[in-house]
Amino acid sequence: MTYDKIRRSASGARQGGDDYQHLVAWNRILRALLPHRQLLEVELEAVGAGNVDDVVVHYQSTPSQYAQVRYAVYGTTPLNSGYLLDRTERRLSMLQKFHKSFDNLRSMGSPELILITNRLVDPTDPVLTALDSRTGLLVPAMATAGVQTPLGTTRAAWAAHLECHEDALVDLMGSLQFWLGRPYGAEEQYASDYMAAHGLRYDLPAVRLGIDRVRRWVLDGFRKLSAATITDGIAELGIEVGDPAAILHVQALLRDPTATDATEALDWVDLFAGSQPAERRATIDPDAYVRVMQPGLEAAAERLIAAGHHRVVIRGATRLASSFAVGAMLPRVRNLELSRHQGAAHWTTDAEPREPRPELTSTVTDVGKGNDLGVVLGIATDHTRAVLKFIESAGLSIKAALTITPSRGPDDTFVRDDHDAVAITQEVRRLTRMALGDRTEVNVHLFLACPAALATILGHRWNRVAPTIVYEDIITGYQPAFRIAA
């Protein structure tokens, strides 16, 4: 029997929205439970919070946060000024609702308002494209825009819509964070990672238990949840499995508002040329890896180790050289284990290697330019020709290039899971050591085309090989990135 999926029914759309809201609430709870947050109370569908009542979190020493969740079933309508000002189906526009709530809540302190939605920003909107990617706020852009600029004229129009002075609008925009383009999958990954951070089971069935826990609180009429009520409710789920993990969030391709929740967070976005993630390959300053990125990553890794963490969850969008370096800076030989998402799955560095191992083929190409070894890992694609061309043009001191590919040929589905990844890592390391032989004072020049999580696992277990320079593919060639000690 076949079914036509044309449009969801009204009840299906409503349930989808409820499920997304409960997932977001679960994530806000996980965030609030982090030790440094000093949670007082969480409110679900809070009374007296106006139109920012979906999830309210009160802390001991920081401003309360009021989150409004908006879910679009199909995501075909982007978020723009028209959406915020629309009054077609409601008495007040969404912007008016935020303004009214902000005015009511200011008497109780300095509230932080957050709009969380799976809607994307309209790329043609002069206002929302000015969001600060670090904070999700429209200030300082809205506050400093000239009167005759598109943002300045929109500021005046928004103030007129609210029937307030422009300074009052700027005050509101200084407290209203826009967390846009947060699809269900991204919220699911956040839940998985932060459940690991709390020492909970973090597979998708466990995430589902967390969502259902929130739903039961709502159905049972629990509007206010103390920290004790929350921890007791989580304990009832029976998903506590071990010690909490630290979170390392590395932002290289795009920023994520949840990065501030991490134990350690690095922001490299502005070091790369390009305004979009797909464009961010080469650094603006060729020395950025040496001057900024490697020292910053090394320092963050040392702080995690010094704090006694033995498990670290890796978050953030990075390219392959950075993924490898993260694993190498937090190596297994220092009693650490890592986990990170590869697609929807969580891959861990301590997964048992699959037997029989995925079959790999190695070939050696003579270069004859020095004493070093080039290693080309071509899991997704065999890029040996491009690497050899780069080696020639860059004048690298490389004697030979070792190419390692799947025996059946490069395939982006070759690595099925972390069990495959660990087995492949062991074989790549063995083949590299064999190619090095007994030579000393030799560097490895590493060029990767593989899943990002495999790159992290490879770096994590890259011990007793040789000093390694890992390169980033910048389309027009390769850029030397991180330098890893033997």
RACORZI-V941371 format. One record per pair of residues at least 6 apart in sequence whose ideal C-beta (glycine too) atoms are under 7 Angstrom apart, sorted by the first residue. I is the first residue (numbers start at 1). J is the second residue. D is the distance in whole Angstrom. If there is no record, write none. Layout:
# RACORZI-V941371
I/J/D
I/J/D
This chain:
# RACORZI-V941371
8/16/7
8/73/6
13/73/5
16/71/7
16/73/6
17/71/4
19/211/7
20/69/7
20/71/4
20/118/7
20/184/6
21/54/6
21/69/5
21/71/7
22/211/5
22/214/4
22/215/5
23/184/7
23/187/5
23/188/7
23/191/7
23/211/5
24/55/7
24/69/5
24/116/5
24/187/6
25/44/6
25/55/5
25/214/5
26/191/6
26/210/4
26/211/6
26/214/5
27/187/6
27/190/5
27/191/5
27/194/7
28/55/5
28/57/6
28/67/6
29/42/6
29/230/6
30/191/7
30/194/4
30/195/7
30/198/7
31/37/7
31/194/7
31/261/5
32/39/4
32/42/6
32/57/5
33/39/6
33/198/6
33/230/7
34/261/6
37/59/6
38/59/5
38/60/4
38/61/6
39/59/6
39/227/5
40/58/4
40/59/6
40/60/6
41/58/5
41/224/6
41/225/7
41/226/6
42/55/7
42/57/5
42/225/5
42/230/7
43/56/4
43/223/6
43/224/5
44/55/6
44/217/6
44/218/6
44/222/7
44/223/6
45/53/6
45/54/7
45/218/7
45/223/6
46/53/4
46/56/4
46/223/7
47/223/6
49/56/5
49/66/6
49/101/7
50/100/6
50/101/3
50/104/5
51/68/6
51/97/4
51/98/7
51/100/7
51/101/5
52/66/4
52/67/7
52/68/5
52/98/7
52/101/5
52/113/5
54/67/6
54/68/5
54/69/5
55/67/4
56/64/6
56/66/5
57/64/7
57/65/5
58/64/5
63/109/6
63/110/5
63/111/6
63/112/5
64/109/7
64/111/6
65/112/5
65/114/6
66/105/7
66/111/6
66/113/5
66/114/7
67/114/4
67/116/6
68/115/5
69/116/5
70/115/7
70/117/4
70/119/7
71/117/7
71/118/6
72/117/7
72/118/6
72/119/5
75/118/6
75/119/6
77/83/7
77/119/7
78/119/6
78/120/5
78/121/6
78/122/4
79/117/6
79/119/4
79/120/7
79/121/6
79/122/6
79/128/6
79/180/6
80/122/4
80/125/4
80/128/6
81/125/6
81/127/5
81/154/6
84/93/7
84/94/5
84/95/4
85/93/5
85/95/6
85/161/6
86/93/6
87/93/5
93/161/7
95/158/7
95/161/6
95/162/7
96/162/6
98/113/6
98/172/7
98/176/6
99/162/5
99/172/6
101/113/7
102/111/7
102/113/6
102/172/5
102/175/6
105/111/4
111/175/6
112/175/6
112/177/7
113/175/5
113/176/5
113/177/7
114/177/5
114/179/6
115/176/7
115/178/5
115/179/7
116/179/5
116/182/6
117/180/6
117/182/7
118/182/6
118/183/5
118/184/7
119/180/6
120/180/6
120/181/5
121/128/5
121/129/6
121/180/5
121/181/7
122/128/6
123/129/6
126/150/4
126/151/6
126/154/6
127/138/7
127/151/6
127/154/5
128/178/7
130/138/6
130/141/4
130/142/7
130/151/6
131/138/6
131/178/6
132/141/7
133/255/4
134/255/6
135/177/7
136/177/4
136/178/5
136/179/6
136/257/5
137/173/7
137/174/7
137/177/6
138/173/4
139/170/6
139/173/5
139/174/5
141/151/6
142/151/6
142/155/5
142/170/6
142/173/5
143/170/5
145/151/4
145/152/4
145/155/6
146/152/5
155/166/6
155/169/6
156/166/6
158/169/6
159/165/6
159/166/5
159/169/5
162/169/6
179/257/5
185/344/7
188/207/6
189/341/5
190/258/6
191/207/5
191/210/6
192/202/5
192/207/6
192/346/6
193/247/7
193/313/5
193/315/6
195/201/7
195/202/4
195/206/6
195/207/7
195/210/7
196/202/4
196/245/5
196/313/5
196/339/6
197/244/6
197/245/5
197/247/5
197/313/6
198/244/6
199/240/6
199/241/7
199/242/5
199/243/5
199/244/4
200/206/7
200/239/5
200/240/6
200/241/7
201/239/4
201/241/5
202/346/6
206/239/5
209/237/5
209/239/6
213/233/6
213/237/6
217/225/7
217/233/7
243/311/7
245/311/4
245/312/6
245/313/5
246/263/4
246/304/5
246/309/4
246/312/5
247/262/4
247/263/5
247/313/5
247/315/6
248/262/6
248/263/7
248/264/5
248/300/6
248/304/7
248/312/5
248/314/6
248/326/7
249/259/4
249/262/4
249/265/4
249/315/4
249/316/5
250/266/5
250/316/4
250/318/5
250/322/6
250/326/6
251/259/6
251/266/7
251/267/5
251/268/6
251/269/6
251/316/5
252/268/5
252/269/7
252/272/7
252/280/7
252/316/7
252/317/7
252/318/4
252/319/7
252/322/5
253/277/4
253/280/5
253/317/4
253/318/7
254/269/7
254/277/5
254/317/6
255/267/7
255/269/6
256/316/7
259/265/5
262/315/7
263/304/7
264/300/4
264/303/6
264/304/6
266/296/5
266/297/6
266/300/6
268/293/6
271/283/5
271/284/6
271/288/5
271/292/6
271/293/7
272/280/4
272/283/6
272/284/7
273/282/6
273/284/5
274/280/4
277/317/6
281/319/7
281/472/7
281/474/4
281/475/6
282/474/4
282/479/6
283/289/7
289/481/5
289/482/6
294/482/5
294/483/7
297/325/6
297/326/7
297/329/5
298/329/6
301/329/4
301/330/5
304/312/6
304/330/7
305/334/6
310/335/6
310/336/6
310/337/7
311/337/5
312/330/6
312/336/6
312/338/5
313/339/5
313/340/7
314/326/6
314/338/6
314/340/4
314/456/6
318/452/7
319/472/6
320/448/4
320/450/7
320/452/6
320/455/5
321/470/5
321/471/6
321/472/4
321/481/4
321/482/6
323/452/4
323/455/4
323/456/5
324/448/6
324/455/4
324/456/7
324/458/6
324/459/4
324/470/5
325/459/6
325/470/6
325/482/4
325/484/7
326/456/6
326/459/7
327/338/6
327/456/4
327/457/6
327/458/7
327/459/3
327/460/4
328/459/4
328/460/7
328/462/6
328/484/5
330/336/5
330/338/6
330/460/7
331/460/6
331/463/6
332/349/6
332/460/6
332/461/6
333/463/5
337/348/7
337/349/5
337/350/5
338/349/5
338/456/6
338/460/6
339/346/6
339/347/7
339/348/4
340/347/6
340/453/5
340/456/6
342/451/5
342/452/7
342/453/4
345/417/6
347/417/7
347/418/4
347/421/6
347/453/4
347/457/7
348/418/5
349/457/5
349/460/5
351/418/4
351/419/5
351/422/5
352/419/6
353/419/6
353/422/4
353/423/4
353/426/6
354/419/4
354/420/5
354/423/5
357/423/4
357/427/6
358/406/7
358/414/7
358/420/5
358/423/6
358/424/6
359/406/7
359/407/4
360/404/6
360/405/7
360/406/6
360/407/6
360/424/7
360/427/5
361/405/6
361/407/5
362/402/6
362/403/7
362/404/5
362/431/5
363/403/5
364/400/5
364/402/6
364/435/7
365/384/7
365/388/7
365/400/6
365/401/5
365/403/7
366/400/6
367/374/7
367/391/6
367/398/5
367/399/6
367/400/6
367/401/6
368/399/6
369/396/6
369/397/6
369/398/5
369/399/7
370/397/3
370/398/6
370/399/6
371/397/7
371/399/5
371/439/7
371/442/6
372/397/5
372/398/5
372/399/6
372/442/6
372/443/5
372/445/6
373/398/7
373/399/7
373/400/6
373/402/6
373/435/6
373/436/6
373/442/6
373/444/5
374/387/7
374/391/6
374/398/5
374/401/4
374/402/7
374/445/5
374/447/7
375/402/5
375/432/6
375/444/6
375/445/7
375/446/5
375/447/7
376/383/7
376/384/5
376/387/5
376/401/6
376/402/7
376/403/4
376/447/5
377/404/5
377/428/6
377/448/5
377/449/7
377/450/6
378/384/7
378/403/6
378/404/7
378/405/4
378/410/5
378/449/5
379/406/6
379/410/7
379/414/6
379/415/6
379/449/6
379/450/4
379/454/7
380/410/6
380/412/4
380/449/5
380/450/6
381/410/5
381/449/5
382/403/7
382/405/5
382/410/5
383/447/7
383/449/5
384/401/7
384/403/5
387/401/7
387/447/5
388/401/6
390/477/5
390/478/5
391/398/5
396/445/6
398/445/6
402/431/7
402/432/7
402/435/5
404/428/6
404/431/6
406/414/5
415/421/6
415/424/6
415/451/5
415/454/6
421/453/6
421/454/5
421/457/5
422/457/6
424/454/7
425/457/5
425/458/5
425/461/5
428/458/6
429/461/6
429/462/7
429/465/6
432/444/7
432/465/6
433/465/6
436/442/6
436/466/6
442/466/5
443/466/6
443/467/5
443/468/7
443/469/6
444/465/6
444/466/5
444/468/4
445/469/5
445/471/7
446/468/5
446/469/7
446/470/4
446/471/7
447/471/5
447/478/6
448/455/5
462/468/7
462/484/7
465/486/6
466/486/5
467/484/7
467/485/6
467/486/5
468/484/4
469/480/5
469/483/5
470/481/6
470/482/5
470/484/7
471/478/4
471/479/6
471/480/6
471/481/6
472/478/7
472/479/5
472/481/5
